[in-house]
Amino acid sequence: MQQQAFNPMQDAQILNDALVKNKDKEKIIQIVTHRSNEQRQLVFQAYYKQYQQNIFDVFRTNLSGNFKEAVMALFYTPLDYDCYQIHKAVEGFGTNEDTLIEVIATKSNESLIALRQRYQQIFNQDLIQVVKSETSGHLQKILISLLQADRSTNKIPNEQECIESAKRLLDSQKEKKEFLYNAFIYVFTQKSREELAAICRIYYQLNSKTLLEVVENYFSGDGRRVLKAIIYSLLSPSEYFAYRINKAIKGFIVNDTILIRVLVSRDEIDIERIKRYYKQLYGITLYEAVKDKISGEYRNLLLSLIGN
C-alpha cells in the first residue's frame, strides 16, 4: 500500500522504538503494511543510515515465529524474496517442490531471466543446475524448460498453428506415453498465454475435454501439479492464487509458508482480484477466512495487509 505522506527516516525511528524499546507490534504492523515495497526499501536504507544495523538482524533478534517471517518477507524486494524462497526450498535434506512450482511456474520469460541472474548473484549458483540436482522426472524437465525462458511472446495466435498444436496433443494420446508427455510439456512451456488459450479452446472443440482433464488423467504427482499451475497462472492467475491461499488454510494445520508467500508476493499485483475470486469460489471473504484460522499479532498483520 503506497503511503502518500512518507518519511523513511521517521519510519526507521518508529520501527526502532517499536522493535527495541517498547516491543509495540501494532506500531510495526501499521508501518510495514501501509507502505509499498519501494517505500520499505527506503526505510531499510534509512534504518541502516541511522543505526548502522541491517534491519533484518534487528527483526531476527526482536521478533519470532510467523510474525517475524511475515515482516521480513515484506522487506525483501520481490525478486530477492523469490530467490530466498527457492533457496530455502532446496537447502538441507529434501526439497520443497511446492515452492519451486509456485515460484517458477508462474513467471514470465523476463521474470525468469531476472530470477536466474539474481540467484547467481546472491548464492553463486546456477539456478538451472540447482533445480536439476534437486528434482527429477517430469517436474525437472518442465521446470528447466521454463527457466530457459523460451516461451513464445506472440500475443496474436496463428489460428492454423493452434489447430495443428491441438491436433498433435489429441493424436499424442494414441502414442506411447512418453510421446504424449513431451507433446504436452512442449505446449505448456513454449506457447504464449494467448496461444495456450487458443489451443485450449480448439482442443475442447475437437475432443469435448479440457486440457486440464487430460493432464489429470495422464500425469501424476509433481508433473501434474506443475502443468496445472502453469495453465491456471497463465490464463487466470488471480484465481490460481486464491486457490493457493485456500489450500494453505483449509486444513487442520495452516501452511503459513504458502500463506505468507502468496499474500506478500501478490500484495501490489492483484490482491483485490484474488479477494474477489476467493469470495466467488469459497463463499467467504478472504479477510474472514484468514481471521478464522490465524491468531495474535500475526493475524493482525495479515488482515491489515489484506484489507476489508
C-alpha positions as CSV (number, residue, x, y, z in Angstrom):
1,M,0.0,0.0,0.0
2,Q,1.5,3.3,-1.1
3,Q,1.7,5.9,1.7
4,Q,1.4,9.4,0.4
5,A,2.8,11.3,3.4
6,F,6.0,9.3,3.7
7,N,9.3,10.0,5.7
8,P,11.6,7.0,5.6
9,M,13.9,8.4,8.4
10,Q,10.9,8.9,10.6
11,D,9.6,5.4,9.8
12,A,13.0,3.9,10.7
13,Q,12.9,5.7,14.1
14,I,9.4,4.5,14.8
15,L,10.3,0.9,13.9
16,N,13.4,1.0,16.0
17,D,11.4,2.2,19.0
18,A,8.8,-0.4,18.4
19,L,11.3,-3.2,18.0
20,V,14.0,-2.4,20.6
21,K,12.4,-0.2,23.2
22,N,8.7,-0.9,23.7
23,K,8.0,-4.1,21.7
24,D,5.0,-2.5,20.0
25,K,3.9,-4.9,17.4
26,E,0.8,-2.9,16.4
27,K,3.1,0.0,15.5
28,I,5.2,-2.3,13.4
29,I,2.1,-3.6,11.6
30,Q,0.9,0.0,11.0
31,I,4.3,0.9,9.3
32,V,5.0,-2.3,7.3
33,T,1.5,-2.9,5.9
34,H,0.9,0.7,4.9
35,R,3.9,1.2,2.8
36,S,4.7,0.0,-0.7
37,N,7.7,-2.3,-1.2
38,E,9.5,0.6,-2.8
39,Q,8.9,2.7,0.3
40,R,10.0,-0.2,2.6
41,Q,13.3,-0.4,0.7
42,L,13.9,3.3,1.5
43,V,13.1,2.6,5.2
44,F,15.6,-0.3,5.0
45,Q,18.3,2.2,3.8
46,A,17.3,4.9,6.3
47,Y,17.4,2.4,9.2
48,Y,21.0,1.4,8.3
49,K,22.0,5.0,7.9
50,Q,20.6,5.9,11.4
51,Y,21.5,2.9,13.4
52,Q,24.3,1.2,11.4
53,Q,22.5,-2.1,11.5
54,N,20.8,-4.3,9.0
55,I,17.1,-4.2,9.9
56,F,16.8,-7.9,9.1
57,D,19.2,-8.6,12.0
58,V,17.1,-6.5,14.3
59,F,14.0,-8.4,13.2
60,R,15.7,-11.7,13.9
61,T,16.7,-10.6,17.4
62,N,13.4,-8.9,18.5
63,L,10.7,-10.8,16.6
64,S,9.8,-14.5,16.5
65,G,7.6,-17.1,14.7
66,N,5.3,-16.3,11.8
67,F,5.1,-12.7,12.7
68,K,8.8,-12.3,12.2
69,E,8.7,-14.3,8.9
70,A,5.9,-12.1,7.5
71,V,7.6,-8.8,8.5
72,M,10.9,-10.0,7.0
73,A,9.1,-11.1,3.8
74,L,7.7,-7.6,3.3
75,F,11.1,-6.1,3.5
76,Y,12.7,-8.1,0.7
77,T,12.4,-6.9,-2.8
78,P,10.0,-9.2,-4.8
79,L,12.9,-10.6,-6.8
80,D,15.1,-11.3,-3.7
81,Y,12.1,-12.8,-1.9
82,D,11.7,-15.3,-4.7
83,C,15.4,-16.2,-4.6
84,Y,15.4,-16.8,-0.9
85,Q,12.2,-18.8,-1.1
86,I,13.8,-21.1,-3.7
87,H,17.0,-21.4,-1.7
88,K,15.0,-22.3,1.4
89,A,13.1,-24.9,-0.6
90,V,16.3,-26.7,-1.7
91,E,18.7,-26.3,1.2
92,G,19.3,-29.2,3.6
93,F,17.7,-32.6,3.3
94,G,14.7,-32.9,1.0
95,T,13.2,-30.4,-1.4
96,N,10.0,-28.4,-1.2
97,E,8.7,-29.0,-4.7
98,D,5.6,-27.0,-3.9
99,T,7.7,-23.8,-3.6
100,L,9.6,-24.4,-6.8
101,I,6.4,-25.0,-8.7
102,E,4.7,-21.9,-7.3
103,V,7.6,-19.5,-7.8
104,I,9.0,-20.8,-11.2
105,A,5.8,-21.9,-13.0
106,T,4.0,-18.6,-12.5
107,K,6.7,-16.3,-14.0
108,S,7.1,-14.6,-17.4
109,N,10.3,-15.0,-19.5
110,E,11.6,-11.7,-18.3
111,S,11.0,-12.5,-14.6
112,L,12.6,-15.9,-15.0
113,I,15.7,-14.4,-16.6
114,A,15.9,-11.9,-13.7
115,L,15.4,-14.7,-11.2
116,R,18.3,-16.7,-12.6
117,Q,20.6,-13.7,-12.7
118,R,19.8,-12.6,-9.1
119,Y,20.0,-16.1,-7.7
120,Q,23.5,-16.4,-9.2
121,Q,24.5,-13.1,-7.6
122,I,23.2,-13.9,-4.2
123,F,24.1,-17.6,-3.9
124,N,26.8,-18.0,-6.6
125,Q,24.8,-20.9,-8.1
126,D,23.2,-21.5,-11.5
127,L,19.5,-21.9,-10.7
128,I,19.0,-24.4,-13.6
129,Q,21.8,-26.6,-12.1
130,V,20.2,-26.3,-8.7
131,V,16.8,-27.4,-10.0
132,K,18.4,-30.2,-12.0
133,S,20.1,-31.6,-8.9
134,E,17.1,-31.2,-6.6
135,T,14.3,-32.6,-8.9
136,S,13.6,-35.5,-11.2
137,G,11.2,-36.8,-13.8
138,H,8.6,-34.6,-15.5
139,L,8.9,-31.9,-12.8
140,Q,12.6,-31.5,-13.5
141,K,12.0,-31.4,-17.3
142,I,9.2,-28.8,-17.0
143,L,11.0,-26.5,-14.5
144,I,14.2,-26.5,-16.5
145,S,12.3,-25.8,-19.8
146,L,10.6,-22.9,-18.0
147,L,13.8,-21.5,-16.6
148,Q,15.3,-21.4,-20.1
149,A,12.8,-18.7,-20.8
150,D,12.0,-19.7,-24.4
151,R,8.2,-19.3,-24.1
152,S,6.6,-17.6,-27.2
153,T,5.7,-13.9,-26.6
154,N,3.2,-13.9,-29.5
155,K,0.1,-12.1,-28.4
156,I,-1.8,-12.7,-31.7
157,P,-2.2,-16.5,-32.1
158,N,-2.0,-18.0,-35.6
159,E,-5.3,-20.0,-35.7
160,Q,-4.0,-22.6,-38.0
161,E,-0.9,-23.3,-36.0
162,C,-3.0,-23.5,-32.8
163,I,-5.3,-26.0,-34.6
164,E,-2.3,-28.1,-35.5
165,S,-1.0,-28.0,-31.9
166,A,-4.3,-29.1,-30.5
167,K,-4.5,-31.9,-33.0
168,R,-0.9,-33.0,-32.0
169,L,-2.0,-33.1,-28.4
170,L,-5.0,-35.2,-29.3
171,D,-3.0,-37.6,-31.5
172,S,-0.3,-38.0,-28.8
173,Q,-2.8,-39.9,-26.7
174,K,-2.7,-42.7,-29.2
175,E,1.1,-43.0,-29.0
176,K,3.5,-44.1,-26.3
177,K,3.1,-42.2,-23.0
178,E,6.5,-40.5,-23.4
179,F,5.4,-39.0,-26.7
180,L,2.3,-37.7,-25.0
181,Y,4.3,-36.3,-22.1
182,N,6.7,-34.5,-24.5
183,A,3.9,-33.0,-26.6
184,F,2.1,-31.6,-23.5
185,I,5.3,-30.3,-21.9
186,Y,6.2,-28.5,-25.1
187,V,2.9,-26.7,-25.5
188,F,2.7,-25.8,-21.8
189,T,6.2,-24.4,-21.6
190,Q,6.7,-22.9,-25.0
191,K,3.4,-21.3,-26.1
192,S,2.4,-17.8,-25.1
193,R,-0.6,-17.2,-22.8
194,E,-2.7,-16.2,-25.9
195,E,-1.6,-19.2,-27.9
196,L,-2.3,-21.6,-25.0
197,A,-5.7,-20.1,-24.5
198,A,-6.5,-20.7,-28.2
199,I,-5.1,-24.2,-28.1
200,C,-7.3,-24.9,-25.0
201,R,-10.4,-23.7,-26.8
202,I,-9.7,-25.6,-30.0
203,Y,-8.8,-28.8,-28.1
204,Y,-12.1,-28.7,-26.3
205,Q,-13.9,-28.3,-29.7
206,L,-12.1,-31.3,-31.0
207,N,-12.4,-33.6,-28.1
208,S,-15.1,-32.3,-25.7
209,K,-12.5,-32.4,-22.9
210,T,-10.3,-29.7,-21.4
211,L,-6.6,-29.9,-21.4
212,L,-6.7,-29.9,-17.6
213,E,-8.9,-33.0,-17.7
214,V,-6.3,-34.7,-19.9
215,V,-3.5,-33.6,-17.6
216,E,-5.4,-35.1,-14.7
217,N,-5.8,-38.4,-16.5
218,Y,-2.3,-38.9,-17.9
219,F,0.1,-37.1,-15.5
220,S,0.6,-37.7,-11.8
221,G,2.4,-36.2,-8.8
222,D,4.5,-33.1,-9.2
223,G,4.3,-33.3,-13.0
224,R,0.6,-32.9,-12.9
225,R,0.8,-30.2,-10.3
226,V,3.2,-28.1,-12.2
227,L,1.3,-28.3,-15.5
228,K,-1.9,-27.3,-13.7
229,A,-0.1,-24.4,-12.1
230,I,1.2,-23.3,-15.5
231,I,-2.2,-23.2,-17.2
232,Y,-4.0,-21.6,-14.2
233,S,-1.4,-19.0,-13.6
234,L,-1.2,-18.1,-17.3
235,L,-4.9,-18.0,-18.0
236,S,-6.3,-17.0,-14.6
237,P,-3.5,-16.0,-12.2
238,S,-5.7,-14.4,-9.5
239,E,-7.9,-17.5,-9.4
240,Y,-4.8,-19.7,-9.1
241,F,-3.5,-17.7,-6.1
242,A,-7.0,-17.7,-4.5
243,Y,-6.8,-21.5,-4.7
244,R,-3.3,-21.5,-3.3
245,I,-4.4,-19.5,-0.2
246,N,-7.4,-21.8,0.3
247,K,-5.0,-24.8,0.1
248,A,-2.8,-23.2,2.8
249,I,-5.6,-22.5,5.3
250,K,-8.3,-25.2,4.7
251,G,-6.6,-28.0,6.6
252,F,-6.4,-28.5,10.3
253,I,-2.8,-27.1,10.3
254,V,-2.3,-23.9,8.3
255,N,0.6,-23.8,5.9
256,D,2.0,-20.4,6.9
257,T,4.8,-20.6,4.3
258,I,2.3,-20.6,1.4
259,L,0.0,-18.1,3.1
260,I,2.7,-15.5,3.7
261,R,4.3,-16.0,0.3
262,V,1.2,-15.5,-1.7
263,L,-0.1,-12.5,0.4
264,V,3.3,-10.8,0.3
265,S,4.2,-11.6,-3.3
266,R,0.8,-10.6,-4.8
267,D,0.1,-7.6,-2.5
268,E,0.9,-5.0,-5.1
269,I,-0.1,-7.0,-8.1
270,D,-3.6,-8.4,-7.9
271,I,-4.7,-8.8,-4.2
272,E,-8.1,-7.2,-4.9
273,R,-8.8,-9.6,-7.8
274,I,-7.7,-12.5,-5.6
275,K,-10.1,-11.4,-2.9
276,R,-13.0,-11.3,-5.4
277,Y,-12.1,-14.8,-6.7
278,Y,-11.8,-16.1,-3.2
279,K,-15.3,-15.0,-2.2
280,Q,-16.7,-16.3,-5.5
281,L,-15.0,-19.7,-5.2
282,Y,-15.3,-20.4,-1.4
283,G,-18.3,-18.4,-0.3
284,I,-16.4,-16.4,2.4
285,T,-14.3,-13.3,2.2
286,L,-10.5,-13.8,2.3
287,Y,-10.4,-11.5,5.3
288,E,-12.9,-13.6,7.3
289,A,-11.2,-16.9,6.2
290,V,-7.8,-15.7,7.5
291,K,-9.3,-14.2,10.6
292,D,-10.9,-17.6,11.4
293,K,-7.7,-19.6,11.1
294,I,-4.9,-17.3,12.4
295,S,-4.5,-15.6,15.8
296,G,-2.5,-12.9,17.6
297,E,-0.4,-10.1,16.1
298,Y,0.4,-12.4,13.1
299,R,-3.3,-12.4,12.3
300,N,-3.5,-8.6,12.7
301,L,-0.6,-8.2,10.3
302,L,-2.1,-10.4,7.6
303,L,-5.5,-8.8,8.0
304,S,-4.0,-5.3,7.7
305,L,-2.2,-6.5,4.5
306,I,-5.4,-8.0,3.0
307,G,-7.7,-5.1,4.0
308,N,-11.5,-5.3,4.1
